[in-house]
């Protein structure tokens, strides 16, 4: 990639952030529309879970393929294709006649979405080569998540109340088309000097693992054991197959050597834990505010502002802290705040009081605002630039897998607790085990942030990077930089 002027670099960052905005806005706004969707489409709790998880599941399954494809055929090409497919999928979702069609069209959306975030992060990594400048850019990237959290519930609530839940998908179309035109004009093409070959067997195993595991978790409360166990067995077999097959390939879909880096492994598990908390938190909060408290979509969106505003404010602060002091401090702050928020709900029934509900939302917003920038920076900064697309894709996959599992597990726990009882009467007690699970996720963020970012951990990252970048690749990169 040619060296760009500071102004051009900021423009590239803005264009990449547009893709993150529509993907994140779609998720947060859609959560507010779930109760309205449930009434119109006659959906069960499991049906609502699938409207979220069908998207995140396909996204998680294809992110690594999209990242490696961008490195191989050109990041700009893949990024623009993703924008077009995501916009078309959004249009189809807005026209869905029933729940099954909506779930299918969400999967189309996800195919496009899988080409956006990891490829955009790879473009940013290769555009901002100075570590401090890159950390600040990633802080801006994280702030966009905060913007989507702040705008999503409000935009979603306004659209649901004034037009209907289908209008949530309309927002993506003009933003996606504008991003396509700007990318065509201003984003330079780039690719890895020596990109990996496709790994179809690894890709099939990843899809089998994620799909079977999610299905087993979501359907467990209502399906028979004989129905769920085969899917659990397929998930286990796919996992074992990945662990056996991938190390034997010269260019695997998932290079397990990445995980010899303690910071990278810590960032991966932290991402799963943090985004499982986000998925579960939004799912429980939306259903409680509208189905138990009886708020309309707009007022439910307003109630989420105490969570969204701290996310927006803390994300750029986290980016600056990562640039100046490293990722440990923001991860510790994130873990403490997210754990405290979940414990407030689990042990003190924070939902039942406006004051504690407000405090719980603020604490979660602070925690999640601090978590995103250090995850992203840790995942890509210790890896060779030639592997930026794949490293960013693994980080993005961890996020989407975490959100998928969060909705699946918390929704299954909630469905099991409520059973055939009155929804409004049993919700708080049925949700309590879910809140304890979210507290465990927050504690994992705290411990991993403290343990996997010290001197020992950085040494493992350096050794892993040396193993990943072969002499041939280093020679190719040096030649490209000399040119």
N, C-alpha and C positions, 0 to 999 in steps of 0.2 A: 504494500500500500504506500503511495507517495506521501511525503511529509506535507501536512496541511497547515494553513495559517490558523492562528488561534480562533479567529471568527468562524472559519469553516469547520473547525473541530467542534465548536459549540453548536453549530447548525446541525452537524451529524448527530450529536448527542440529543438535540431536541427532536429530530426525526425518529431516532430509535425510541425515545421516551414516549412518542405518540403511540407506538405499537404496544408498549407496556400499559399505557393508559386505557386503551380500548379493551385489552384483555382483562385487566384488573377491574375496571369499571363494570364490565359485563358481569363478573362474579358477584361483586358487592351489591350492585343494583338488583340482580336477579334474586338474591336472598330476601330482599324486602318484598318481592312479588310472589314468593312461594305460597303464602296462604291464599291469595287471590287465584293463583294457578291451581291450587288444590281444590278450590270450590268449583272453578269452571271446568276443569278436566276430570273431576271426581277421582283425584289421586289419593293413594294411601301414603303413610309416612315413608314406606319403602319407595314408592313412586317419586316422592319429592327427593329422596336421596339420589335416585338415579338421574334426575334432571341435573344435579350438580356433578355426580360422580361419573356419568357417561362422558362428560366433557373432560374432567381432570384425569380420568383413566386413560383415554386416548392420548391426551396431551403428554402424560407421563410416559406412555409406551413409545411415543415417536420422537421425543425430544432429542435423544442421543443420535438417532438416525438423521434428524434434521441438522444437528450441529456438525456431524461428520460430513454430511452432504454439502453443507455450506463451505466447509474447508476445502472440499474436493472440487466442486463445480463452480463455486463463486458465491460469496455471501450475499452480495447485492441481488443476484438472480433469485436465490432461495427466499430472501426477505420479501421481495416484491411478490413472488408467488404466494407466500403466506398471507400477505395483506389482501390479495384478491380472493383467495379461498375463504378467509375468515369473513370478509364482507358478504360474499355470496351465502355462506352458512348462516350469517346473521339474518339476512333477508328471508331465507327458508324457515328459520325458527319463528320469525314473526308471522308466518303464514300457516304454521302447524295446526292441523285440524283436531288432533287428539294427542294424548300423552305419548304414545308409542312413536308417532311422527316427530314430536318435539325432541325426544331422546335421540332419535336417529339423526336429526338435523344438528343437534348439539355435537354429535360426533363429527359431522362434517366441519362444523366450526372449529373443533379441536384439531383437525388435520391442519387447517391453516394456522391456528394458534401455535402449533408445535414448531412452525418455521420462523416464529417471530422472536421470542425472548432469548433463546440461546444464540441465535444468529446475530441479533442486535447486540447482545453482550459481547460476542466475539468481535463485532465491528468496533465497539467502544474500546475493547482491550487493545486492539491493533491501532486505533486512532490516538489514544492517550497512552503513550509509551513511558512517560515519567511516572514513577510509582505514586508520588504525592498527588499529582494531577489526576491520575487514574482513580485514586481513592476518593477525591472530591467529586469526580464524574459519577462514580458509583453511588456516592451519597445523594447526588441529584436524582439518579435512577431510583434509589430507595424512597426519596421524597415523593416521587410520582405515585408510589403505592399509597402513601399517605393522602395524596390528593384524591386518588380514586376512592379511598375509604371515606374521606370527607364528603366528596361529591356523590358517590354511588348511592348511599341510602337516601339522600335528599332528592337526587335526580330520579331514582327509582320510585320513591314515594310519590313525587309529583306526577310522573308519567302513569303510574298505576291508578292513582286517584282521578286524574283528568282524562286519560285515554284508555288505559288498560295495560296489562302486563306485557302484551306484545310490543308495545312502543319502546320497551327497554332495549330491544334488539335494533331498533331503527337508529339509535345514537351511533352505533358502530360504523354504519355505512358511509356517511360523509367524511368522518375522520379517517377511515380506512382508505378511501379514494384520494383524499388530500395527501396522505402519507405516501401512497404509490407515486403520485406526481412529483412530490418533493424528493423522494428517493431516486427516481429516474434522473432528476436534474442535478442533485448535489452530493449524493453518496458515491464515492469511488468504489470500483470493484476490487475485491481482494480475495485471496485464497491461500491455503497453506502451501509452502514450497514442495512438500511431499505429503499429499493427503492419503488417508487410509482407503483401502478397498471396502466395498460393502460386505456386510456380515449377515446374510439372510437367516441363517440358523440362530444366531444370537438374538436377532430381532424377534423371531417367532417365539423363542423362549421367554423373552421379556414380556411380550404381549400375553402369553399363556400364564406367566407368574402373576402379573398385575391384575389381569381380568378375572382369573379363577379365585384369587385371594379376596378381591373386592366383592365378587358375587357371593362367596361363602359367608362373608361377614354380614352383608346387607340382608341376605335371605335367611340367616340363621334363626332369628326370632319367630318366623312364621312358617318356614319350610321344614320338612321332615329331615331326620338325620341322614336317611338314605339319599336324599337329594343334595345335601350340603357336603357330605364326606367325599364324594368323588371330585368335587371342585377343590376341596382342601388338598386332596392327594395329588391332583394335577399341579397345584401351586408348589407343593413340596418337590415334586419330580422336576418341575421347571427350574426351581432354585438349584437343586443338585446338578441338573444338566448344565446350567450356566457356570457353576463353580468348577465343573469338570472340563467343559468344552472351551471356554474363553481363554484360559491360560495356554492352551495348545495352538491357538491361532497367532500368526505373526502380527496381524492387524485386527484385533478383536473389536466388537462393538463397545464392550465395557473392558477397558484395560485395568485389570485388577491391581496392577502396579501403582495406580493412582492412590490406592488405599494404604500403601506403605507410608504415605505422608500422614502423620498424626493430625496436622491442621486440616488437611483435606478430608480425612475420615471424620474428624470432629465436626467440620462444617456440614458434611452430608447428613449425619445423624441429627445435628442441631436443626438443620432445615426441615427434616421430617418431623421432628418434635414441635418446632415452632408453628409450622403450617398445619399440623394436625390440630394444634390448639386453636388456630385461626378458624379452620373449617368447622370444628365442633362448637366454638364460641358463637360464631355467626348463626349456625343452624339452631342452637338452643335459644339464643336471644331473639331471633326473628319469630320463632313459633311461640315463645312465651309472650312477647309484647303484643302480638296480634291475636293469637288464639286463646290466651289466658287472660291478659289484661283487657283485651277487646279494642286495642287501638287500631286506627286505620293505618294504611301503608305510610302516609306522609308523617304522621305523628310517631310511628315506629322508627322512621328514618331520622327524625329529629332527636329521638332518644339515643340514637347511636352516635350522635355528634361528640359527646364526652369521650368516646373511644377514638373517633376518627381524627379529631383535632390534635390530640397529643401525638398520634402517629405521624401526622403531617409535620409537626414542629420538631419532633425528635429525630426523624430520619436524616436530615442534613447535618444535624449535630453529631449523629453517630458516624457519618462519613468523615467529618473533620476529626473526630476522636480517633478513628481508624488511621487516618493519614498522619496524625501527630504522635499517637501513643500506642497504636496497634489495636487488634480486635478484642483483646481480653476484657478491658473495662466495659465497653458497650455490651458485650455478651453477658457479663455478670449482672449489670444493671437490668438487662432484659429478663434474665432468668429470675431474679428476685421479684421484679414487678409482676411478671406473668404468674409466678407461683402464688404470690400474695393475692392476686385477683381471683384465681380459681379457688383458693382456700376460703376466701370470703363468701363465695357462693356455696361451696360444699359444706362448710362447717357452720356458717351463720345465716344461711338462706338469704343472701343479699337481695334476691328478687323481691322479697316481701316488703321492702322499705325503699322509698325513693332515694334516701340519702346513701344507703349502702349500695344500691344499684348503680347510682351515679359514680360512687367511689370505685366500685369494681370495674366499671367501664373505663374510667380514667387510668387506673393501674394497668389494665390490659393494653390500652392504647400506648402508654409510655413504653411498656415492655416490647411490644411488637414493633414500635417505631425504632427502637435501638437494635433490633435483631437482624434486619435485612442487609444493611450495608456490610457488616463484618462477615456474614455468611458468603456473600458474593465475592468480596475482596479476597477472603482466605481461599476460596475455591479456585480462583483464577491466577492470583498473584504469584503463587509458588510454583506454578506449572510453566513449561516452555511455551513461548508465544505460538509455536507451531501447533500446539495442542489446545489452543484457547477455545475453539469451538466445542470440542468434546468435553473439556473441563467445565465450561459454562453450561453445557447441556446436562451433565451429571448433576450440577447444582440445581438447575431448573427442574430436572426430573425429581430430585429429592423434595422440592417444594410441592410439586403437583401430587406426588405420591403421598406426602404427608397430609395434604388437604383431602385427598381421596379417602385415606384411612381415617382421618378425623371425622368426616361426615359419616362414613360407614360404621365405625365403631360407636360413636356417640349416638347416632340414630338408632342403631341396633339396641344399645343399652336403654334408650328412652322407650322404644317400642316394647321391649320386654317388661319394663317397669310399669307401663300403663296398661298393657294387655287389653282387656275388655272393659276396664273401668272408665269413669268419666275423665275426659282429657283435662279439663280445667282443674278438677279436684285433685288429681294425682300427679300433675306435672312436676311440681317442686320436689316431691319425694322421689319420683321416678328419675329426675335429672341429677340427683345428688351423686350417684356413682360416676356419672359422666363428668361431673365437675372434679371429682377426685382424680380421674384419669388425666384431665387437663392440668391439674396441679402437678402430677408426675411428669408431664411433658415440660412444664416450666422448670421443674427441678433438674431435668436432664439438660436443658439449655444452660442453666447456671453451672452445673458440674463440668460439662464438656467445655464451656467457655473458659473456665478456670484452669483445666488440666491440659487442654490440647493447644495452648498458645504460648507456652514458655520456651526457654532456650532449647531444651531437649526436643520439643515438638518441631521447632524450626529446623533443627539439624536433620530430622527425618524427612522433612520436606525437601531440603537440598539434595539429599541422597536419592530420593524418589525422582526428582527432576533430572538428575544426571543419568539415571537409568532409562528414563523415558525418551530423552533426546539422544539419538544415536549419532555417531560421528558423521554419517552421510547427511543427516538432517542439518547438523550444525554447519557443515560445509555449504549446503544449499542456502541456508539462511544468511551466512556470511557473504556469499556471492550476491544474493539479492540485495543486501544492504549496501554493498559496494557499488552496485549499479545505481 
